[in-house]
């Protein structure tokens, strides 16, 4: 029986995972193009708001919707797949609360 890695509790950790995931997508033009197409985020918007919670949550949500893409990302980054889900929940929650309401 495998033990689940400890859950993420820090928004900073979640943002770091999301930025790594964005870098992973950006390394490959077809991967990035598919992300942009499916999310409706344009290249200019991505450049302007890459660190915003809604964009970071969208990046992680995109990975979570495609298991093969998720597995490629985690295998190259040494991040537990569960942490991608934890990071997504933290960032999506941050966006839902609004940046002014988050501790």
C-alpha positions as protocol buffer text, in pm:
chain_id: "A"
residue {
  index: 1
  type: UNK
  ca { x: 0 y: 0 z: 0 }
}
residue {
  index: 2
  type: UNK
  ca { x: 148 y: 335 z: -100 }
}
residue {
  index: 3
  type: UNK
  ca { x: 130 y: 633 z: 126 }
}
residue {
  index: 4
  type: UNK
  ca { x: -11 y: 959 z: -13 }
}
residue {
  index: 5
  type: UNK
  ca { x: 237 y: 1248 z: -1 }
}
residue {
  index: 6
  type: UNK
  ca { x: 156 y: 1520 z: 249 }
}
residue {
  index: 7
  type: UNK
  ca { x: -93 y: 1769 z: 106 }
}
residue {
  index: 8
  type: UNK
  ca { x: 16 y: 2117 z: 9 }
}
residue {
  index: 9
  type: UNK
  ca { x: -87 y: 2391 z: 247 }
}
residue {
  index: 10
  type: UNK
  ca { x: 97 y: 2689 z: 104 }
}
residue {
  index: 11
  type: UNK
  ca { x: -26 y: 2908 z: -177 }
}
residue {
  index: 12
  type: UNK
  ca { x: 339 y: 2978 z: -257 }
}
residue {
  index: 13
  type: UNK
  ca { x: 400 y: 2606 z: -311 }
}
residue {
  index: 14
  type: UNK
  ca { x: 88 y: 2586 z: -527 }
}
residue {
  index: 15
  type: UNK
  ca { x: 202 y: 2882 z: -736 }
}
residue {
  index: 16
  type: UNK
  ca { x: 546 y: 2726 z: -785 }
}
residue {
  index: 17
  type: UNK
  ca { x: 390 y: 2403 z: -911 }
}
residue {
  index: 18
  type: UNK
  ca { x: 162 y: 2597 z: -1145 }
}
residue {
  index: 19
  type: UNK
  ca { x: 452 y: 2803 z: -1282 }
}
residue {
  index: 20
  type: UNK
  ca { x: 647 y: 2482 z: -1344 }
}
residue {
  index: 21
  type: UNK
  ca { x: 343 y: 2343 z: -1523 }
}
residue {
  index: 22
  type: UNK
  ca { x: 314 y: 2657 z: -1735 }
}
residue {
  index: 23
  type: UNK
  ca { x: 681 y: 2625 z: -1826 }
}
residue {
  index: 24
  type: UNK
  ca { x: 617 y: 2261 z: -1918 }
}
residue {
  index: 25
  type: UNK
  ca { x: 335 y: 2365 z: -2152 }
}
residue {
  index: 26
  type: UNK
  ca { x: 538 y: 2649 z: -2302 }
}
residue {
  index: 27
  type: UNK
  ca { x: 830 y: 2416 z: -2384 }
}
residue {
  index: 28
  type: UNK
  ca { x: 624 y: 2252 z: -2655 }
}
residue {
  index: 29
  type: UNK
  ca { x: 434 y: 2465 z: -2907 }
}
residue {
  index: 30
  type: UNK
  ca { x: 157 y: 2208 z: -2974 }
}
residue {
  index: 31
  type: UNK
  ca { x: 101 y: 2158 z: -2598 }
}
residue {
  index: 32
  type: UNK
  ca { x: 81 y: 2533 z: -2542 }
}
residue {
  index: 33
  type: UNK
  ca { x: -140 y: 2580 z: -2847 }
}
residue {
  index: 34
  type: UNK
  ca { x: -384 y: 2318 z: -2724 }
}
residue {
  index: 35
  type: UNK
  ca { x: -397 y: 2483 z: -2380 }
}
residue {
  index: 36
  type: UNK
  ca { x: -465 y: 2824 z: -2534 }
}
residue {
  index: 37
  type: UNK
  ca { x: -728 y: 2682 z: -2766 }
}
residue {
  index: 38
  type: UNK
  ca { x: -915 y: 2489 z: -2498 }
}
residue {
  index: 39
  type: UNK
  ca { x: -908 y: 2765 z: -2238 }
}
residue {
  index: 40
  type: UNK
  ca { x: -969 y: 3059 z: -2468 }
}
residue {
  index: 41
  type: UNK
  ca { x: -674 y: 3243 z: -2316 }
}
residue {
  index: 42
  type: UNK
  ca { x: -484 y: 3434 z: -2583 }
}
residue {
  index: 43
  type: UNK
  ca { x: -105 y: 3457 z: -2602 }
}
residue {
  index: 44
  type: UNK
  ca { x: -108 y: 3826 z: -2501 }
}
residue {
  index: 45
  type: UNK
  ca { x: -332 y: 3758 z: -2202 }
}
residue {
  index: 46
  type: UNK
  ca { x: -110 y: 3468 z: -2099 }
}
residue {
  index: 47
  type: UNK
  ca { x: 201 y: 3687 z: -2111 }
}
residue {
  index: 48
  type: UNK
  ca { x: 28 y: 3967 z: -1920 }
}
residue {
  index: 49
  type: UNK
  ca { x: -130 y: 3754 z: -1648 }
}
residue {
  index: 50
  type: UNK
  ca { x: 81 y: 3437 z: -1620 }
}
residue {
  index: 51
  type: UNK
  ca { x: 113 y: 3476 z: -1242 }
}
residue {
  index: 52
  type: UNK
  ca { x: -255 y: 3546 z: -1174 }
}
residue {
  index: 53
  type: UNK
  ca { x: -451 y: 3284 z: -977 }
}
residue {
  index: 54
  type: UNK
  ca { x: -710 y: 3227 z: -1252 }
}
residue {
  index: 55
  type: UNK
  ca { x: -441 y: 3156 z: -1511 }
}
residue {
  index: 56
  type: UNK
  ca { x: -238 y: 2935 z: -1278 }
}
residue {
  index: 57
  type: UNK
  ca { x: -552 y: 2744 z: -1181 }
}
residue {
  index: 58
  type: UNK
  ca { x: -639 y: 2704 z: -1550 }
}
residue {
  index: 59
  type: UNK
  ca { x: -293 y: 2561 z: -1623 }
}
residue {
  index: 60
  type: UNK
  ca { x: -328 y: 2302 z: -1348 }
}
residue {
  index: 61
  type: UNK
  ca { x: -688 y: 2226 z: -1442 }
}
residue {
  index: 62
  type: UNK
  ca { x: -574 y: 2162 z: -1797 }
}
residue {
  index: 63
  type: UNK
  ca { x: -318 y: 1908 z: -1676 }
}
residue {
  index: 64
  type: UNK
  ca { x: -570 y: 1741 z: -1448 }
}
residue {
  index: 65
  type: UNK
  ca { x: -811 y: 1694 z: -1740 }
}
residue {
  index: 66
  type: UNK
  ca { x: -551 y: 1506 z: -1946 }
}
residue {
  index: 67
  type: UNK
  ca { x: -397 y: 1215 z: -1756 }
}
residue {
  index: 68
  type: UNK
  ca { x: -123 y: 1150 z: -2010 }
}
residue {
  index: 69
  type: UNK
  ca { x: -19 y: 1516 z: -2003 }
}
residue {
  index: 70
  type: UNK
  ca { x: -29 y: 1515 z: -1623 }
}
residue {
  index: 71
  type: UNK
  ca { x: 191 y: 1206 z: -1609 }
}
residue {
  index: 72
  type: UNK
  ca { x: 441 y: 1358 z: -1852 }
}
residue {
  index: 73
  type: UNK
  ca { x: 460 y: 1670 z: -1635 }
}
residue {
  index: 74
  type: UNK
  ca { x: 503 y: 1493 z: -1303 }
}
residue {
  index: 75
  type: UNK
  ca { x: 756 y: 1244 z: -1437 }
}
residue {
  index: 76
  type: UNK
  ca { x: 981 y: 1527 z: -1550 }
}
residue {
  index: 77
  type: UNK
  ca { x: 929 y: 1750 z: -1249 }
}
residue {
  index: 78
  type: UNK
  ca { x: 943 y: 1502 z: -960 }
}
residue {
  index: 79
  type: UNK
  ca { x: 614 y: 1640 z: -829 }
}
residue {
  index: 80
  type: UNK
  ca { x: 358 y: 1395 z: -694 }
}
residue {
  index: 81
  type: UNK
  ca { x: 43 y: 1392 z: -911 }
}
residue {
  index: 82
  type: UNK
  ca { x: -162 y: 1448 z: -595 }
}
residue {
  index: 83
  type: UNK
  ca { x: 20 y: 1777 z: -539 }
}
residue {
  index: 84
  type: UNK
  ca { x: -100 y: 1905 z: -875 }
}
residue {
  index: 85
  type: UNK
  ca { x: -457 y: 1850 z: -756 }
}
residue {
  index: 86
  type: UNK
  ca { x: -383 y: 2009 z: -419 }
}
residue {
  index: 87
  type: UNK
  ca { x: -224 y: 2310 z: -590 }
}
residue {
  index: 88
  type: UNK
  ca { x: -523 y: 2346 z: -821 }
}
residue {
  index: 89
  type: UNK
  ca { x: -765 y: 2344 z: -528 }
}
residue {
  index: 90
  type: UNK
  ca { x: -562 y: 2607 z: -343 }
}
residue {
  index: 91
  type: UNK
  ca { x: -535 y: 2837 z: -643 }
}
residue {
  index: 92
  type: UNK
  ca { x: -895 y: 2791 z: -754 }
}
residue {
  index: 93
  type: UNK
  ca { x: -1004 y: 2868 z: -398 }
}
residue {
  index: 94
  type: UNK
  ca { x: -787 y: 3178 z: -394 }
}
residue {
  index: 95
  type: UNK
  ca { x: -945 y: 3298 z: -716 }
}
residue {
  index: 96
  type: UNK
  ca { x: -1295 y: 3229 z: -584 }
}
residue {
  index: 97
  type: UNK
  ca { x: -1228 y: 3435 z: -273 }
}
residue {
  index: 98
  type: UNK
  ca { x: -1066 y: 3720 z: -461 }
}
residue {
  index: 99
  type: UNK
  ca { x: -709 y: 3826 z: -400 }
}
residue {
  index: 100
  type: UNK
  ca { x: -806 y: 4075 z: -129 }
}
residue {
  index: 101
  type: UNK
  ca { x: -979 y: 3810 z: 82 }
}
residue {
  index: 102
  type: UNK
  ca { x: -697 y: 3557 z: 85 }
}
residue {
  index: 103
  type: UNK
  ca { x: -470 y: 3545 z: 388 }
}
